[in-house]
Amino acid sequence: MGAMSTLGLGALAPGVAAGAAAAATQPQGEVATAATGVTRALARYVVTARYADVPPAVRKEAHRTLLNWMGCAVGGSRHETLDAAIGALAPFSGPAQASVLGRRERMDVLHAALMNGISSHVFDFDDTHLKTVIHPAGPVVSGLLALAEHRPMAGADFMHALILGVEAECRIGNAVYPAHYDRGWHITGTAGVFGAAAACGRALGLTEQQMVWALGIAAAQPVGLREMFGSMTKSFHPGRAAQNGLTAALLASRNFTSTEVALEGKSGWANVLSTTRDYGEITGGFGQHYEIALNTYKPFACGIVIHPTIDACIQLRTQHTLTAAQIERIDLRVHPLVLELTGKKTPQTGLETKFSVYFAAALAIVRGSAGMRDFSDANAKDPVLVALRDRVTATVDPAIEEHQVRARITLKDGRVHERFVEHVVGSLERPMSDADLEAKALDLMKDVLPDTQARALLDLCWKAESLPSAAALATAART
């Protein structure tokens, strides 16, 4: 690794290193002690890191992240959520500078970032950084690709900015999770804005000082409440984070100032939005590890915490050729977060079914799948699914981790089948292959783009770092 990409605290300017080191060990709690240098340390890394120092495996994961995001963004482009958003805001958009993927519309870069962020998340099928449950690509790539259509950007620069954006948002997320999330914030929006600001700021060539300001402007724009899960507004969060982060970078590029301690200040982002914080998660080991290497991809189009339930029920369905008519009851033992996030017992819409562990278990048995078409308004009211859904119970078990479930199916003839899922499909332990990701993306895009166009788009995603212009990605995704 070169010196630029291995910045540790000792490589920072005099005074900054000591402050950041103190911040890294700051006691957690409601009352914050003085901390300095955190925002500047992150800003300095983002503007000085070199793509040449990024390991090949990390670059590969960045391309997988891009491909998954592209499939989700194009696939979600015809959803009624995006129709409503474009219908409401298109009259107020500026010049046609950037694409709304999967559609004919072009909007100004800020509105395009918003729309592509919404479409990439509307199916709840996007990437997940499991340590924080951040969906990293939505805020970062949505803002960055819109900018790439307006400002010349080589593919390698685009991919490096993508990696750095994910690094910024996930490091910040690491510092406050789970307390920040437990307060009710949707961390994809609240931390994602920093990712978009860092990525777009890097692409704009911001100085260290300007990047400090960009992170500060981003900190002033937190968006995303968990209360919105199951509604159109959930997908608004990464869209607005993309738009807000891009706005922050553009303002900073013209020397629009902010505080020097946006993250760590007494009334800064981390102290206001979280009851605990660990600044060492932000400043430690720059260039020695990459958060994007921990990215995962969903095989099921719903809240990540009910993936284990779907996995277990599909396995039992397949192994024992189960049908809904045979089943007396399904009993699930789950992590507390499952009921907190997905405890909707009687979901009425497709978006709401994505946050019902009861519906998800029934869907897995009846359909044997849980893709974007399965979580529909029609299925929410399907009598067979509803009847089985009402025979599902879920109980919190302190011994069960977030990525686990213990499923027990009792049949009407008295037989019982059980399955414990320790590592769910799609996790780091059971990752989706490149072929899996391609199949998922093609399925998402098949109602939007011709097959030949979709396959050509995926090929561009795999070789994005060698593209003369990253804007070619957006051009290839337009109808």
C-alpha positions in Angstrom: 0.0 0.0 0.0 1.2 3.5 -0.8 1.5 6.2 1.8 -1.6 8.1 0.6 -3.9 5.2 1.0 -2.6 4.0 4.4 -3.2 7.3 6.2 -3.3 6.5 9.9 -3.7 9.0 12.7 0.0 9.6 12.8 0.0 10.9 9.2 -2.4 13.7 10.0 -1.5 17.3 10.4 0.0 18.3 13.8 -2.8 18.7 16.3 -5.2 16.7 14.2 -3.7 13.4 15.1 -3.9 14.0 18.8 -7.5 15.2 18.6 -8.6 12.3 16.4 -6.8 9.8 18.7 -8.6 11.2 21.7 -11.9 11.1 19.8 -11.4 7.5 18.9 -11.4 6.6 22.6 -14.1 9.0 23.7 -16.3 7.5 26.4 -19.8 6.7 25.1 -22.9 8.1 26.7 -25.3 11.0 26.6 -22.8 13.6 27.6 -20.0 14.0 25.0 -16.4 15.0 26.0 -14.3 17.2 23.7 -13.3 15.6 20.4 -11.6 17.2 17.5 -10.0 16.1 14.2 -12.5 13.4 13.2 -14.2 15.2 10.4 -10.9 16.5 9.0 -9.2 13.1 9.3 -12.0 11.5 7.1 -11.9 14.4 4.7 -8.1 14.1 4.3 -8.4 10.4 3.5 -11.1 10.9 0.9 -9.2 13.5 -1.0 -5.7 11.9 -0.9 -6.4 8.1 -1.3 -5.2 6.6 -4.5 -7.1 4.1 -6.7 -3.8 2.3 -7.5 -3.7 1.2 -3.8 -7.1 -0.4 -3.7 -6.8 -4.2 -3.7 -8.2 -6.1 -6.7 -10.7 -7.9 -4.5 -12.1 -4.6 -3.3 -12.3 -3.3 -6.8 -14.2 -6.4 -7.8 -16.7 -5.9 -5.0 -17.2 -2.3 -6.1 -18.2 -3.6 -9.5 -20.6 -6.1 -8.0 -22.1 -3.3 -5.9 -22.6 -1.2 -9.1 -24.2 -4.0 -11.0 -26.6 -4.8 -8.2 -27.5 -1.1 -7.9 -28.1 -0.8 -11.6 -30.4 -3.8 -11.7 -32.4 -2.4 -8.8 -32.5 1.2 -10.2 -33.6 0.2 -13.6 -36.0 -2.5 -12.3 -37.7 0.0 -9.9 -38.0 2.8 -12.5 -41.6 1.9 -13.5 -42.9 1.6 -9.9 -45.9 3.8 -9.0 -43.6 5.5 -6.4 -41.4 6.9 -9.1 -44.3 7.9 -11.3 -45.7 9.9 -8.4 -42.3 11.5 -7.6 -41.6 12.5 -11.2 -45.1 13.7 -11.7 -44.9 16.0 -8.7 -41.4 17.3 -9.3 -40.6 17.3 -13.0 -42.3 20.6 -13.5 -39.7 22.2 -11.2 -36.7 20.4 -12.6 -34.0 22.5 -14.3 -32.1 21.6 -17.6 -32.2 18.0 -18.9 -28.7 17.2 -17.6 -28.9 13.6 -16.4 -30.9 10.4 -16.9 -33.7 8.8 -14.9 -32.6 5.2 -15.5 -35.0 3.0 -17.3 -37.1 5.9 -18.5 -37.1 8.5 -21.2 -37.1 11.5 -18.8 -34.0 13.6 -18.2 -33.8 16.0 -15.3 -31.2 18.3 -13.7 -28.5 16.5 -11.8 -30.1 17.0 -8.4 -33.5 15.7 -9.4 -32.0 12.8 -11.3 -30.0 11.8 -8.2 -33.2 11.9 -6.2 -35.2 9.8 -8.7 -32.5 7.2 -9.2 -32.1 6.9 -5.5 -35.8 6.3 -5.0 -36.0 3.7 -7.8 -32.9 1.8 -6.6 -34.5 1.3 -3.1 -38.3 1.0 -3.9 -38.2 -2.8 -4.1 -36.0 -3.1 -0.9 -33.8 -5.3 -3.0 -30.6 -3.3 -2.9 -27.2 -4.0 -1.3 -26.7 -4.2 2.5 -23.8 -3.6 4.7 -24.9 -6.0 7.4 -22.8 -4.5 10.3 -25.0 -1.4 10.1 -27.9 -2.4 7.8 -27.0 0.6 5.6 -27.9 0.1 1.9 -24.6 1.8 0.6 -25.0 2.1 -3.1 -28.3 4.0 -3.2 -27.1 7.4 -1.9 -23.6 7.1 -3.3 -24.1 5.9 -6.9 -27.3 7.8 -7.5 -25.6 11.1 -6.8 -22.3 10.1 -8.4 -23.8 8.9 -11.7 -26.0 12.0 -12.1 -22.8 14.1 -11.7 -20.9 12.0 -14.1 -23.4 12.8 -16.9 -22.9 16.5 -16.3 -19.1 16.6 -15.6 -16.6 14.4 -17.5 -15.5 11.5 -15.3 -13.4 8.5 -16.3 -14.6 5.1 -15.2 -11.6 4.6 -12.9 -12.3 7.9 -11.1 -16.0 7.0 -10.9 -15.3 3.6 -9.3 -12.7 5.0 -6.8 -15.2 7.7 -5.8 -17.8 5.0 -5.3 -15.5 3.0 -3.0 -14.6 6.1 -1.0 -18.3 7.2 -0.7 -19.2 3.8 0.7 -16.2 4.0 3.0 -17.3 7.3 4.4 -21.0 6.4 5.0 -20.3 3.0 6.5 -17.5 4.2 8.8 -19.8 6.9 10.1 -22.6 4.3 10.4 -20.2 2.0 12.3 -19.5 4.8 14.8 -23.1 5.1 15.9 -24.8 1.8 15.2 -27.0 0.4 16.8 -27.8 3.3 19.2 -28.5 5.7 16.3 -30.8 3.1 14.6 -32.5 2.3 17.8 -33.5 6.0 18.2 -35.6 5.5 15.0 -33.3 6.9 12.4 -33.2 5.2 9.0 -29.4 4.9 8.8 -29.3 4.6 5.0 -30.5 8.1 4.7 -28.7 9.7 7.7 -25.3 8.2 7.0 -25.8 7.8 3.2 -25.7 11.6 2.8 -22.1 11.5 3.8 -21.3 8.8 1.3 -22.8 10.9 -1.5 -21.0 14.0 -0.4 -17.7 12.2 -0.2 -18.1 10.5 -3.5 -19.2 13.5 -5.4 -16.7 15.7 -3.6 -13.9 13.4 -4.6 -15.1 13.5 -8.2 -15.3 17.3 -8.2 -11.7 17.4 -7.0 -12.4 19.1 -3.7 -9.5 20.2 -1.5 -9.2 18.9 2.0 -10.8 22.1 3.4 -13.6 21.9 0.9 -14.2 18.3 1.8 -14.4 19.2 5.5 -17.1 21.7 4.5 -18.9 19.2 2.3 -19.1 16.7 5.2 -20.4 19.5 7.4 -23.1 20.5 4.9 -24.1 16.9 4.6 -24.3 16.6 8.4 -26.8 19.4 8.4 -29.2 17.4 6.2 -30.1 14.1 8.0 -33.1 12.4 6.4 -34.8 9.1 7.2 -37.2 7.8 9.9 -37.9 4.1 10.5 -41.5 5.0 11.0 -41.8 5.4 7.2 -41.0 1.7 6.6 -43.7 0.1 4.4 -44.5 3.4 2.6 -43.2 5.2 -0.4 -41.3 7.5 1.8 -38.8 4.8 2.8 -37.3 4.8 -0.7 -37.3 8.6 -0.6 -34.6 8.4 2.1 -31.7 7.2 -0.1 -32.9 9.4 -2.9 -32.9 12.5 -0.8 -29.5 11.5 0.7 -28.1 11.3 -2.8 -29.5 14.7 -3.7 -28.4 16.3 -0.4 -24.9 14.8 -0.6 -24.4 16.0 -4.1 -25.7 19.4 -3.1 -23.2 19.5 -0.2 -20.3 18.7 -2.6 -21.4 21.3 -5.1 -21.7 24.0 -2.5 -18.4 23.2 -0.9 -16.7 23.4 -4.4 -17.6 27.1 -4.4 -16.3 27.5 -0.8 -19.6 27.4 0.9 -18.4 27.0 4.5 -19.5 24.8 7.4 -18.2 23.9 10.8 -14.8 22.1 11.2 -16.2 19.5 13.6 -19.5 18.5 11.9 -19.3 14.9 13.0 -17.7 15.1 16.5 -18.7 18.6 17.7 -20.6 19.0 21.0 -23.7 19.8 18.9 -22.5 17.8 15.9 -24.1 15.0 14.0 -22.9 12.1 16.1 -23.8 13.7 19.5 -27.2 14.9 18.4 -28.3 11.9 16.5 -27.0 9.1 18.7 -26.7 8.3 22.4 -23.4 6.5 21.9 -20.5 6.9 19.5 -17.1 5.4 18.7 -15.0 7.8 16.6 -12.3 5.2 16.2 -14.7 3.5 13.7 -14.4 6.6 11.5 -10.6 7.3 11.8 -9.0 3.9 12.3 -7.1 2.0 9.7 -7.6 4.1 6.6 -6.6 2.1 3.6 -6.0 -1.0 5.6 -9.5 -2.4 5.2 -12.5 -1.4 3.1 -16.2 -1.4 4.2 -17.3 -2.2 0.6 -15.6 -5.6 1.0 -18.3 -6.3 3.6 -21.2 -5.5 1.2 -23.9 -8.1 0.6 -26.7 -8.5 -1.9 -30.3 -9.5 -1.2 -31.8 -12.7 -2.8 -35.2 -11.6 -1.5 -37.0 -8.2 -2.1 -37.9 -7.2 1.4 -36.5 -6.2 4.8 -33.2 -7.9 5.5 -34.2 -9.2 9.0 -36.8 -11.5 7.5 -34.5 -13.1 5.0 -33.7 -16.0 7.5 -37.4 -16.7 7.8 -37.9 -16.9 4.1 -34.7 -19.0 3.7 -35.9 -21.5 6.3 -39.4 -21.8 5.0 -38.3 -22.3 1.4 -35.9 -25.0 2.5 -38.7 -26.8 4.4 -41.1 -26.4 1.6 -38.6 -27.9 -0.9 -37.5 -30.7 1.4 -41.0 -31.9 2.4 -43.0 -30.7 -0.6 -45.2 -28.6 1.7 -48.4 -26.8 0.7 -50.4 -24.3 2.7 -53.3 -26.7 3.0 -51.2 -29.2 5.0 -50.0 -26.7 7.6 -51.6 -26.2 10.9 -49.2 -23.5 12.1 -45.8 -22.0 11.6 -43.8 -20.9 14.7 -40.8 -18.7 14.4 -38.2 -17.8 17.0 -36.5 -14.6 16.0 -34.2 -11.7 17.1 -36.0 -8.8 18.7 -35.3 -6.5 15.7 -37.5 -8.8 13.5 -40.7 -7.9 15.3 -39.6 -4.3 15.8 -39.0 -3.8 12.1 -41.3 -6.3 10.4 -44.1 -7.0 12.9 -46.9 -5.9 10.6 -49.5 -8.7 11.2 -52.1 -7.6 8.6 -50.3 -5.7 5.8 -52.6 -4.3 3.2 -50.2 -3.3 0.4 -47.2 -4.7 -1.5 -44.9 -2.2 0.3 -46.3 -3.2 3.7 -45.8 -6.9 3.0 -42.1 -6.3 2.8 -42.2 -5.6 6.5 -44.3 -8.5 7.7 -42.5 -11.6 8.9 -45.9 -13.3 9.0 -46.6 -12.6 5.4 -43.0 -13.5 4.4 -43.3 -17.0 6.0 -46.6 -17.6 4.2 -45.2 -16.3 0.9 -42.1 -18.6 1.1 -44.4 -21.7 1.6 -47.1 -20.8 -1.0 -44.9 -19.3 -3.7 -41.5 -20.7 -2.9 -40.0 -17.4 -3.8 -39.8 -13.8 -2.5 -38.9 -11.6 -5.5 -40.0 -8.2 -6.5 -43.2 -9.5 -8.1 -44.2 -11.5 -5.0 -44.6 -8.5 -2.7 -47.5 -7.1 -4.6 -50.8 -5.4 -3.6 -52.6 -8.4 -5.1 -50.7 -10.9 -3.0 -51.3 -8.8 0.1 -55.0 -9.7 -0.2 -54.6 -13.2 -1.7 -56.9 -15.5 0.4 -54.5 -18.4 0.5 -51.6 -16.3 1.6 -53.7 -14.3 4.1 -55.1 -17.5 5.7 -51.6 -19.0 6.2 -50.2 -15.7 7.3 -52.7 -15.7 10.1 -51.4 -19.1 11.3 -47.8 -17.8 11.7 -46.5 -16.7 15.1 -43.2 -15.1 15.9 -41.6 -15.1 19.3 -38.5 -13.2 20.4 -35.6 -15.4 21.5 -32.6 -13.7 23.1 -30.4 -16.6 21.8 -31.2 -15.9 18.2 -29.0 -13.5 16.3 -30.2 -11.0 13.6 -29.1 -13.3 10.8 -30.7 -16.4 12.3 -34.1 -18.0 12.7 -35.6 -21.2 14.2 -38.7 -22.2 12.2 -41.1 -24.9 13.3 -43.9 -26.1 11.0 -46.7 -28.2 12.5 -48.8 -30.1 10.0 -52.5 -30.9 10.4 -51.6 -34.6 10.6 -49.4 -33.9 13.6 -46.0 -34.1 12.0 -43.5 -31.4 12.8 -40.6 -30.1 10.6 -38.0 -27.7 12.0 -35.1 -25.7 10.5 -32.5 -23.5 12.1 -30.8 -21.1 9.7 -27.5 -19.9 11.1 -26.2 -18.0 8.1 -28.8 -16.8 5.6 -28.4 -17.0 1.9 -26.9 -13.8 0.6 -24.8 -13.3 3.7 -21.0 -13.0 3.7 -20.9 -16.7 4.7 -23.3 -17.7 1.9 -22.7 -14.9 -0.7 -24.5 -14.5 -4.0 -22.2 -15.4 -6.9 -21.5 -13.2 -9.9 -23.9 -15.4 -11.9 -26.6 -15.0 -9.1 -26.2 -11.2 -9.3 -26.5 -11.2 -13.1 -29.6 -13.3 -13.0 -31.2 -11.1 -10.4 -30.4 -7.9 -12.3 -31.7 -9.4 -15.6 -34.9 -10.4 -13.9 -35.3 -6.9 -12.4 -34.8 -5.2 -15.8 -36.7 -7.6 -18.1 -39.9 -5.6 -18.0 -38.0 -2.3 -18.7 -35.2 -3.0 -21.2 -34.8 -5.4 -24.1 -32.7 -8.4 -23.1 -29.8 -7.4 -25.4 -29.7 -3.9 -23.9 -29.9 -5.3 -20.4 -27.0 -7.7 -21.0 -24.9 -5.0 -22.6 -25.5 -2.8 -19.6 -24.3 -5.5 -17.2 -21.2 -5.9 -19.3 -20.5 -2.2 -18.9 -20.9 -2.5 -15.1 -18.3 -5.3 -15.0 -15.8 -3.2 -16.9 -16.8 0.2 -15.5 -13.3 1.1 -14.3 -12.0 0.9 -17.9 -14.6 3.2 -19.5 -13.4 6.5 -20.9 -16.6 8.1 -19.6 -18.7 6.8 -16.7 -21.7 8.6 -18.3 -21.9 5.6 -20.7 -23.5 3.7 -17.8 -26.4 6.0 -17.7 -26.7 6.2 -21.5 -26.9 2.5 -21.7 -29.7 2.4 -19.1 -32.1 4.8 -20.8 -35.1 3.7 -22.8 
